Amino acid sequence: MADPDADLGLLSPMRGAAGETGDVAVLRALLDAEVALTRAQAALGRAPLEAAEAVAGAARVAAFDLPGLVARARSGGNPVIPLVEDLRAAAGPYGAHVHRGATSQDIMDTALMLVAHRTLGPVLADLDRAAGDLAGLAAAHRDTVMAARTLTQQAVPTTFGLKAAGWRSLVLDARDRLRAARDSLPAQLGGAAGTLAAFHPDASEAAFHPERPERPEPGEDPGLRLAARFAAELGLAEPVLPWHVLRTPVADLGGALAFASGALGKLAADVLVLSRTEVGELSEGVGGGSSSMPHKHNPVRATMIAAAARQVPALAAVLYASLAAEDERPSGAWHAEWQPLRECLRLVAGAARDAAELVAGLRVHPDRMRANLTLSGSTGSARALVERALKED
């Protein structure tokens, strides 16, 4: 019997990236952020090298009670507080070097950026796959005549190759926006009020391996230097400022995810219309069945993409609303982002996966396209437009 509190996705078959976005993955990212902070401090002579080794050794996901962390997170309003307590205990004599100078939001924001970075890698690969297969469809059907439809009615002839080239253009736009968002995902390190004050060393810290494998440049700010090293440890971008209440990274990511869901939703909407029984110009290679009508071949991949496209914009709106965050650390605005951001990532990951599968197996029926065409006329520059579109990378 499954855990009665578990959300295994029974009501969300359109989701993807379970392994990259689940609670275990978030816990892994939180621990990675804490380890990176201690490593950065050790590299700059702010902590013993042994502390970095001890914290890294203690930060094993399996060693932490995830249900217990969930329950204990309620008292402080976030999971970082109980996690730090447990990690300090696990690090033994080096526990004092866990989370030193950081605030919970530093670790939570950084962890969610790590989750997003890890999720978007496979998403980009799926979009590249879909774009490649769409290029093949566009090239193969650049002269396959079909009816263009405007306001639900047949308009003039077009070609299926031009339609496929249009889908590919949207997929490439989604890929480019998500890639840019992924490349700019920043680490977060500001301390209690975003001034990095806690990361300015005092005299007692000079005792830590004074040989300092990385000596600072004269006049270099120690807080900025630590923030840069922290970001480098994680493979994330170094922010210009701590962004506790400057939520551009999350809003931009939400916008890119919303665009991607809509771009794939356009493809799905066309497939759904053109695969209607009375139209029959397209069909999914592997359709779904029906519980009551065994003759049906349902366009399930397109249906799941369409469902995701209806959800992500609404979730992204929460991320945009969270830009209005008061003071130097907000109450509620930051917290409101966590689950919508994760759900956006899951839905777009599922949509990209389903789009790649859909396009790879899509069946085109040129005979039905010709039979359905009730108006004659030229396809104009359709072939030339396909040729130009296929040069786009």
TACORLIN-V804467 format. One record per residue. N is the residue number from 1. SS is DSSP state (A for helix, B for strand, O for the rest). PHI is phi in whole degrees, -180 to 180 (999 if undefined). BURIAL is I if it has 9 or more other C-alpha atoms within 8 Angstrom, else O. Layout:
n={N | N}
ss={SS | SS}
phi={PHI | PHI}
burial={BURIAL | BURIAL}
This chain:
n={1 | 2 | 3 | 4 | 5 | 6 | 7 | 8 | 9 | 10 | 11 | 12 | 13 | 14 | 15 | 16 | 17 | 18 | 19 | 20 | 21 | 22 | 23 | 24 | 25 | 26 | 27 | 28 | 29 | 30 | 31 | 32 | 33 | 34 | 35 | 36 | 37 | 38 | 39 | 40 | 41 | 42 | 43 | 44 | 45 | 46 | 47 | 48 | 49 | 50 | 51 | 52 | 53 | 54 | 55 | 56 | 57 | 58 | 59 | 60 | 61 | 62 | 63 | 64 | 65 | 66 | 67 | 68 | 69 | 70 | 71 | 72 | 73 | 74 | 75 | 76 | 77 | 78 | 79 | 80 | 81 | 82 | 83 | 84 | 85 | 86 | 87 | 88 | 89 | 90 | 91 | 92 | 93 | 94 | 95 | 96 | 97 | 98 | 99 | 100 | 101 | 102 | 103 | 104 | 105 | 106 | 107 | 108 | 109 | 110 | 111 | 112 | 113 | 114 | 115 | 116 | 117 | 118 | 119 | 120 | 121 | 122 | 123 | 124 | 125 | 126 | 127 | 128 | 129 | 130 | 131 | 132 | 133 | 134 | 135 | 136 | 137 | 138 | 139 | 140 | 141 | 142 | 143 | 144 | 145 | 146 | 147 | 148 | 149 | 150 | 151 | 152 | 153 | 154 | 155 | 156 | 157 | 158 | 159 | 160 | 161 | 162 | 163 | 164 | 165 | 166 | 167 | 168 | 169 | 170 | 171 | 172 | 173 | 174 | 175 | 176 | 177 | 178 | 179 | 180 | 181 | 182 | 183 | 184 | 185 | 186 | 187 | 188 | 189 | 190 | 191 | 192 | 193 | 194 | 195 | 196 | 197 | 198 | 199 | 200 | 201 | 202 | 203 | 204 | 205 | 206 | 207 | 208 | 209 | 210 | 211 | 212 | 213 | 214 | 215 | 216 | 217 | 218 | 219 | 220 | 221 | 222 | 223 | 224 | 225 | 226 | 227 | 228 | 229 | 230 | 231 | 232 | 233 | 234 | 235 | 236 | 237 | 238 | 239 | 240 | 241 | 242 | 243 | 244 | 245 | 246 | 247 | 248 | 249 | 250 | 251 | 252 | 253 | 254 | 255 | 256 | 257 | 258 | 259 | 260 | 261 | 262 | 263 | 264 | 265 | 266 | 267 | 268 | 269 | 270 | 271 | 272 | 273 | 274 | 275 | 276 | 277 | 278 | 279 | 280 | 281 | 282 | 283 | 284 | 285 | 286 | 287 | 288 | 289 | 290 | 291 | 292 | 293 | 294 | 295 | 296 | 297 | 298 | 299 | 300 | 301 | 302 | 303 | 304 | 305 | 306 | 307 | 308 | 309 | 310 | 311 | 312 | 313 | 314 | 315 | 316 | 317 | 318 | 319 | 320 | 321 | 322 | 323 | 324 | 325 | 326 | 327 | 328 | 329 | 330 | 331 | 332 | 333 | 334 | 335 | 336 | 337 | 338 | 339 | 340 | 341 | 342 | 343 | 344 | 345 | 346 | 347 | 348 | 349 | 350 | 351 | 352 | 353 | 354 | 355 | 356 | 357 | 358 | 359 | 360 | 361 | 362 | 363 | 364 | 365 | 366 | 367 | 368 | 369 | 370 | 371 | 372 | 373 | 374 | 375 | 376 | 377 | 378 | 379 | 380 | 381 | 382 | 383 | 384 | 385 | 386 | 387 | 388 | 389 | 390 | 391 | 392 | 393}
ss={O | O | O | O | O | O | O | O | O | O | O | O | O | O | O | O | O | A | A | A | A | O | A | A | A | A | A | A | A | A | A | A | A | A | A | A | A | A | A | A | A | A | A | O | O | O | O | O | A | A | A | A | A | A | A | A | A | A | O | O | A | A | A | O | O | A | A | A | A | A | A | A | A | A | A | A | O | O | O | A | A | A | A | A | A | A | A | A | A | A | O | A | A | A | A | A | A | O | O | O | O | O | O | A | A | A | A | A | A | A | A | A | A | A | A | A | A | A | A | A | A | A | A | A | A | A | A | A | A | A | A | A | A | A | A | A | A | A | A | A | O | O | O | O | B | B | B | B | B | B | O | O | B | B | B | B | B | B | B | A | A | A | A | A | A | A | A | A | A | A | A | A | A | A | A | A | A | A | A | A | A | A | A | O | O | B | O | O | O | O | O | O | O | O | O | O | A | A | A | O | O | O | A | A | A | A | A | O | O | O | O | O | O | O | O | O | O | O | O | O | O | A | A | A | A | A | A | A | A | A | A | A | A | A | O | O | B | O | O | O | O | O | O | O | O | O | O | A | A | A | A | A | A | A | A | A | A | A | A | A | A | A | A | A | A | A | A | A | A | A | A | A | A | A | O | O | O | O | O | O | O | B | B | O | O | O | O | B | O | O | O | O | O | O | O | O | O | B | O | A | A | A | A | A | A | A | A | A | A | A | A | A | A | A | A | A | A | A | A | A | A | O | O | O | O | O | O | O | O | O | O | O | A | A | A | A | A | A | A | A | A | A | A | A | A | A | A | A | A | A | A | A | A | A | A | A | A | A | A | A | A | O | B | B | O | A | A | A | A | A | A | A | O | O | O | O | O | O | O | O | O | A | A | A | A | A | A | A | A | A | O | O | O}
phi={999 | -70 | -56 | -64 | -96 | -78 | -108 | -94 | 93 | -58 | -100 | -136 | -67 | -83 | -73 | -138 | 57 | -59 | -70 | -91 | -122 | -68 | -60 | -66 | -66 | -66 | -60 | -59 | -68 | -62 | -66 | -61 | -65 | -66 | -63 | -62 | -65 | -66 | -64 | -63 | -67 | -67 | -63 | -100 | 78 | -98 | -155 | -64 | -59 | -65 | -66 | -62 | -67 | -67 | -67 | -62 | -67 | -80 | -86 | -99 | -54 | -64 | -83 | -110 | -85 | -62 | -59 | -66 | -63 | -59 | -65 | -78 | -65 | -64 | -66 | -103 | 86 | -159 | -79 | -69 | -60 | -69 | -64 | -63 | -58 | -71 | -69 | -61 | -64 | -70 | -82 | 61 | -64 | -101 | -60 | -64 | -91 | -79 | 67 | -65 | 86 | -87 | -112 | -56 | -67 | -55 | -75 | -66 | -61 | -62 | -63 | -68 | -67 | -64 | -59 | -63 | -61 | -71 | -73 | -73 | -57 | -64 | -61 | -62 | -65 | -65 | -66 | -63 | -61 | -62 | -63 | -64 | -70 | -67 | -61 | -63 | -65 | -63 | -67 | -70 | -120 | -65 | -114 | -81 | -77 | -149 | -81 | -81 | -125 | -128 | 51 | 75 | -112 | -62 | -112 | -136 | -69 | -139 | -127 | -67 | -59 | -68 | -63 | -64 | -64 | -65 | -59 | -62 | -60 | -66 | -62 | -65 | -62 | -63 | -60 | -65 | -67 | -70 | -65 | -63 | -64 | -64 | -65 | -103 | -62 | -101 | -72 | -124 | -154 | -142 | 78 | -56 | -129 | 77 | -106 | 64 | -60 | -69 | -102 | -92 | -68 | -105 | -62 | -67 | -81 | -68 | -76 | -77 | 24 | -61 | -68 | 43 | -59 | -129 | -79 | -72 | -75 | -56 | 80 | -73 | -73 | -68 | -67 | -64 | -67 | -67 | -61 | -65 | -67 | -59 | -62 | -65 | -58 | -97 | 74 | -106 | -74 | -88 | -77 | -69 | -133 | -57 | -117 | -51 | -121 | -114 | -87 | -52 | -59 | -73 | -64 | -63 | -63 | -61 | -64 | -65 | -67 | -64 | -62 | -61 | -65 | -70 | -62 | -71 | -64 | -63 | -56 | -64 | -62 | -66 | -63 | -63 | -68 | -76 | -99 | -56 | -55 | -76 | -100 | 65 | -85 | -137 | -155 | -73 | -63 | -126 | -84 | -101 | -92 | -123 | -73 | -123 | -130 | -64 | -78 | -79 | -128 | -74 | -79 | -70 | -60 | -64 | -63 | -67 | -65 | -62 | -66 | -64 | -64 | -83 | -97 | -62 | -58 | -67 | -68 | -64 | -62 | -64 | -66 | -68 | -63 | -75 | -62 | -82 | -113 | -83 | 60 | -97 | -146 | -95 | -110 | 102 | -63 | -64 | -63 | -67 | -77 | -56 | -71 | -59 | -64 | -62 | -67 | -59 | -61 | -63 | -69 | -70 | -61 | -67 | -65 | -66 | -60 | -67 | -66 | -62 | -68 | -61 | -67 | -62 | -108 | -63 | -104 | -105 | -119 | -59 | -62 | -68 | -61 | -69 | -67 | -78 | -75 | -101 | -118 | -100 | 149 | -80 | -89 | 60 | -95 | -54 | -63 | -65 | -65 | -63 | -58 | -67 | -63 | -72 | -81 | -76 | -116}
burial={O | O | O | O | O | O | O | O | O | O | O | O | O | I | I | I | I | O | O | I | I | O | O | I | I | I | I | I | I | I | I | I | I | I | I | I | I | I | I | I | I | I | I | I | I | I | I | I | I | O | I | I | O | I | I | I | O | I | I | I | I | O | O | O | O | O | O | O | I | I | O | I | I | I | O | O | O | O | I | I | I | I | I | I | O | I | I | I | O | I | I | O | O | I | I | O | I | I | I | O | O | I | I | I | O | I | I | I | I | I | I | I | I | I | I | I | I | I | I | I | O | I | I | I | O | I | I | I | I | I | I | O | I | I | I | O | I | I | I | O | I | I | I | I | I | I | I | I | I | O | O | O | O | I | I | I | I | I | I | I | I | I | I | I | I | I | I | I | I | I | I | I | O | I | I | O | I | I | I | O | I | I | O | I | I | I | I | I | I | I | I | I | O | I | O | I | O | I | I | O | I | O | O | O | I | I | O | I | I | O | O | I | O | O | O | O | O | O | O | O | O | I | I | I | I | I | I | I | I | I | I | I | I | I | O | I | I | I | I | O | O | I | I | I | I | O | I | O | I | O | I | I | I | I | I | I | I | I | I | I | I | I | I | I | I | I | I | I | I | O | I | I | O | I | I | O | O | O | I | I | I | I | I | I | O | O | I | I | I | I | O | O | O | O | O | O | O | I | I | O | I | I | I | I | I | I | I | I | I | O | O | I | I | O | I | I | O | I | I | I | O | I | I | O | I | O | O | O | I | I | O | O | I | I | O | I | I | I | O | I | I | I | I | I | I | I | I | I | I | I | I | I | I | I | I | I | I | I | I | O | I | I | O | O | I | I | O | I | I | I | O | I | I | O | I | O | O | O | I | O | O | I | I | O | I | I | I | O | I | I | O | O | O}
